[in-house]
Amino acid sequence: MTDALAPFYAALTVSLPAFAWVVVGVVLKSLGLLPQALIETLSRLAFNLGLPVMLFAGAAQVDYSALGSARYLLAGVLATLLTLFISWIYARWRRFPRASQGIFVQAAFRSNLAIVGVALTFSAYGPRGPVLAALPIALMTVLYNMMAVWVLNTTLGAKTTLFSVLLDIARNPLIVGITAGVCLSASGVPVPALVRPLGAGLSTVILPLVLVCIGGSMNLSRLYKAGVLAWEACLWRLCIAPAVGVVVALLLGVRDEQLGVLFLLLAAPVAASSHVMVVAARGDGTLAANIVVLSTLLSLLTITVGFFILSVFSLVGQTH
């Protein structure tokens, strides 16, 4: 019986550490110990400094001579594009209001891979997780932003230009950190011995801090307004999109740690930045916020079950 439950326990050790910090944030905020001003300060510090340095350290440790076999990168891109296309067809078939279609589609394909996703990979594989996650995060962050602008411009009539999006991407601290790490590794210059322990040390400090801030930022009082569309968006984000990613990855021959990292990145809840973009486009900010909060709460269950299923079939390698 113990052996049969081992994959389930392994899945819990991946999901629980990450989401426990989110719960800590919710509790601290409810007790008045985590004021909004502090959340904003800590979030800015983590986003502009902590996470970029951590992802720089991860990207600097990648052997780019082996990138020809990095099919999990291609799998992530293809899965994202497939999810966008299919979810848009679904939204039209369900006859969602046009102003809500873009919000739904963005939620379906856009995961919180740079924060929750990378925290999950660290829980699963230790310092090796963020190293494997660095390139998919860079590639898919660019893709997410470009596709989100296209979707919201089409459905909400927003006027965001491609140039402004590319400029924002180029100035994104996470992208800057990963790009710098890639350049260092590809340059042939020996990677300083400090880089590996620096990345591991930051992972143990910055990721919990950011997750606490996510919990403190959630407005649970709004959830009573969550309608059918929000629940269906969560179904797509947490179940259908990761399933599409796993199928595409398996068809491309992706297995073990790379499959596990890709699943955790694609199975993460809706990115908080999706709410920011909807508000900027003058869309339904309440709907977008409800989807973010609801998907974050439900993702503990879906990620645990999903990783458990993959572990039962020995597809995600050995967790640390």
Residue pairs with C-beta under 8 A, 6 or more apart in sequence:
7 308
7 311
7 312
8 304
8 308
8 311
10 307
10 308
10 311
10 319
11 303
11 304
11 305
11 307
11 308
11 311
12 304
13 123
13 319
14 120
14 123
14 124
14 264
14 303
14 304
14 307
14 319
15 120
15 123
15 300
15 303
15 304
15 307
16 300
16 304
17 123
18 116
18 119
18 120
18 123
18 207
18 211
19 211
19 299
19 300
21 119
21 207
21 208
21 211
21 212
21 215
22 211
22 212
22 214
22 215
22 218
22 296
23 215
24 211
24 212
24 215
25 34
25 211
25 212
25 213
25 214
25 215
25 216
25 217
25 218
26 215
26 216
26 218
26 220
27 215
28 34
28 212
28 215
28 216
29 39
29 215
29 216
34 212
34 216
36 216
39 213
39 216
39 217
42 209
42 210
42 212
42 213
43 210
43 213
43 217
46 206
46 209
46 210
46 213
47 173
47 174
47 210
48 173
49 173
50 202
50 205
50 206
50 209
50 210
51 114
51 115
51 118
51 173
51 174
51 177
51 206
51 210
52 173
52 174
52 176
52 177
52 178
53 177
53 198
53 202
54 118
54 130
54 177
54 199
54 202
54 203
54 206
54 207
55 114
55 118
55 130
55 134
55 137
55 138
55 174
55 177
55 178
55 181
56 177
56 178
56 180
56 181
56 184
56 199
57 181
57 195
57 196
57 198
57 199
57 202
58 130
58 131
58 133
58 134
58 178
58 181
58 199
59 131
59 134
59 135
59 138
59 177
59 178
59 179
59 180
59 181
59 182
59 184
59 185
60 180
60 181
60 182
60 184
60 185
60 191
60 195
61 131
61 181
61 185
61 191
61 195
61 196
61 199
62 131
62 134
62 135
62 181
62 182
62 185
63 185
64 182
64 185
64 186
67 73
70 135
70 258
71 249
71 252
71 253
71 254
71 258
72 136
72 249
72 252
72 254
72 258
72 259
72 261
72 262
73 135
73 136
73 139
74 252
75 245
75 248
75 249
75 252
75 254
75 262
76 136
76 139
76 140
76 245
76 262
76 265
76 266
77 139
77 140
77 143
78 248
79 241
79 244
79 245
79 248
79 249
79 266
80 109
80 140
80 143
80 144
80 147
80 266
81 143
81 147
82 244
82 248
83 108
83 109
83 236
83 240
83 241
83 244
83 245
84 105
84 108
84 109
84 147
84 151
86 240
86 244
87 104
87 105
87 108
87 109
87 236
87 240
88 101
88 105
88 151
90 236
91 100
91 101
91 104
91 105
92 101
94 232
96 104
96 229
98 155
99 155
99 156
99 283
99 284
100 229
100 284
100 287
101 155
102 151
102 152
102 154
102 155
102 156
102 278
102 281
102 283
103 155
103 233
103 274
103 278
103 283
103 284
103 287
103 288
103 291
104 229
104 232
104 233
104 236
105 151
105 155
106 147
106 148
106 151
106 152
106 274
106 277
106 278
107 233
107 234
107 236
107 237
107 270
107 274
107 288
107 291
107 295
108 233
108 236
108 237
108 240
108 241
109 144
109 147
109 241
110 144
110 147
110 148
110 237
110 270
110 271
110 273
110 274
111 117
111 237
111 241
111 265
111 266
111 267
111 268
111 269
111 270
111 271
112 268
112 269
112 270
112 271
112 272
112 296
113 133
113 136
113 137
113 140
113 141
113 265
113 266
113 268
113 271
114 137
114 141
114 174
114 271
115 207
115 210
115 211
115 214
116 211
116 214
116 268
116 269
116 296
116 299
117 133
117 137
117 264
117 265
117 266
117 268
118 129
118 130
118 133
118 137
118 207
118 265
119 207
119 208
119 210
119 211
120 129
120 264
120 265
120 267
120 268
120 303
121 129
121 130
121 132
121 133
121 260
121 261
121 264
121 265
122 129
122 130
122 203
122 207
123 129
124 260
124 261
124 264
124 307
124 316
124 319
124 320
125 132
125 257
125 260
125 261
125 317
125 319
125 320
126 200
126 320
127 196
127 199
127 200
127 203
128 257
128 320
129 261
129 264
130 199
130 203
131 199
132 257
132 258
132 261
133 261
133 264
133 265
134 178
134 181
135 178
135 182
136 261
136 262
136 265
137 174
137 178
137 265
138 174
138 175
138 178
138 179
138 182
140 265
141 169
141 172
141 174
141 175
142 169
142 175
144 271
145 165
145 168
145 169
146 162
146 165
146 169
148 274
148 277
149 158
149 160
149 162
149 165
149 277
152 158
152 160
152 277
152 278
152 281
152 283
153 159
153 160
153 281
156 278
156 281
156 282
156 283
158 280
158 281
158 282
158 283
160 280
160 281
169 175
170 176
184 191
185 191
214 272
214 296
217 272
218 292
218 293
218 296
219 289
219 293
220 293
222 286
222 289
222 290
222 293
223 290
223 293
223 294
225 286
225 290
226 290
226 291
226 294
227 287
229 287
230 287
230 290
230 291
230 294
231 294
233 270
233 291
233 295
234 270
234 291
234 294
234 295
234 298
237 269
237 270
237 291
237 295
238 267
238 269
238 295
238 298
238 299
238 302
238 303
239 302
241 266
241 267
242 263
242 266
242 267
242 302
242 306
245 262
245 263
245 266
245 267
246 259
246 262
246 263
246 310
249 258
249 259
249 262
249 263
250 259
250 315
254 262
255 315
255 317
256 315
256 316
256 317
257 316
257 317
259 310
259 315
259 316
259 317
260 307
260 310
260 315
260 316
260 317
260 319
263 306
263 307
263 310
263 316
264 303
264 307
267 299
267 302
267 303
267 306
267 307
268 299
268 303
269 292
269 295
269 296
269 298
269 299
270 291
270 292
270 295
270 296
271 292
272 292
274 288
274 291
274 292
275 285
275 288
275 289
275 292
278 284
278 285
278 287
278 288
279 285
279 288
307 316
310 316
311 319
